[in-house]
Amino acid sequence: MRIPYFLIISFLTLSTTVQAQKKVSINAGLPQKLQAAVNRLQLDSQCSYASISLTVLDAETGAPVFTYHPDMGLAPASTLKTVTSITAYNLLGADFKFQTRFGYTGTIDANGVLNGDVIIKGGGDPTLGSWRWNDTKENSILTKLVTALQQAGIKKINGRIIGDDSVFDTQSIPDGWIWQDTGNYYGAGASGLCWRENTFDIKYETGAVGGPVKILRTSPAMPYFNFKSEVSTSGSGTGDKSYAYLPVGNKQMYIRGAYAIDKAKKSISVALPDPAYDAAWRLTDTLRHLGITVSKEPESTITFNSKTEVIPPIAKELTTITSPDFNQIIYWLNRESINLYAEQLLKTIALKSGKEVSTKTGVEVLKSFWKENGIDSRSLNLYDGSGLSPGDRITSRSLARILLTAVNQPWFSPFYESLPLYNNMHMKSGTIADVVAYAGYQTHNGRKLCFSVMINNYNGSTTTMRQKLFKVLDELK
């Protein structure tokens, strides 16, 4: 039976009208509410000289729901990690795993003496020695390495343990990072051979207010470092304002600033400047305790740089250590906002591209990928992959559009779950000096939205500024 033409037209018209009414009912009044909320925020005294940018997109259609200065380039802080994460998923793949190779050079004689060097060949794995997984913990990794040597019949090493981090370039700290950050755990530099997330702890003993803070010990012990505390004990409620400073190549670490007398932890986490050396040192020390002597001191790329010698390649591979599932790495990257993980991924993207490995190259590969996928590369003015550089600039429109591309990907669910829950919303936060930003997803009246919001150059309390920004984002609920 043929359906009359006018009935077909009527049906299509009715269907389109119903869909349009549905879309209108979902978003009815939302742009106006967002505009009013942003206007209030812009007029707030904390934002007298602030720049604000907000983009909200319909995650199903990609259509703009609301924009406010969407093309203003602002510092994204750690919301940039969402861009790095999504880029890594696209260019490395959700099945990607880092590998650390372990082996030796030379030969083993009849008495079990290795006349050669033992090599830990890093592959950029940020989780090696990390406490976040049982299999990656320092003792677990050292046990695997020792077992591999014992199974090879090695009872003595007439040579060195070498931490080889040469898969990456020698510039561990991205351009644009500030000196005050780089000695502390969140400013730990990237390395081809990471170890214990490139950090260690310093334990304090506070004195009377105004008096010195003493360094009791480190965890783990760092016998090859000297420490000098210039930290003073501050009054109750002033918190931790102490920072570590370590000139490259120097064994003298200065700790400066102030630490509150009432702070319970009495400990800070600081950056490990040469993680490849520390990994080699730990294995050397472990072997000596087990009665397997190592005739020479440990080495790394940094220590080799002062010589004409180059790190020898592995002649005989004993074992390979594989990183945890990629989704888990992304989970911790965003949940705990680990700058190191983001920087390792950025350099790994450069490595996989076949180009010379550096942070700068990683940024170029990232920008090229998004340019090919319709994002204006001029809106991505970046110095790193973590957002720690105060010089980073990105537009909220581009960040939201990059979030949009993830929605229909097979790895979207684990990526979405990696975003922390703030203000009862799944979104990545970003905070550096006078910057507060959020980027993520929210469902409004059954419609999934993705958004990016940034405030730069506000004044006053960050906590207060954050709560005021939440009132704007509440309109998305």
Summary of the structure (lengths in Angstrom):
residues: 477
radius of gyration: 26.3
end to end distance: 47.8
largest distance: 95.4
contacts: 1615
relative contact order: 0.19
helix: 37%
strand: 26%
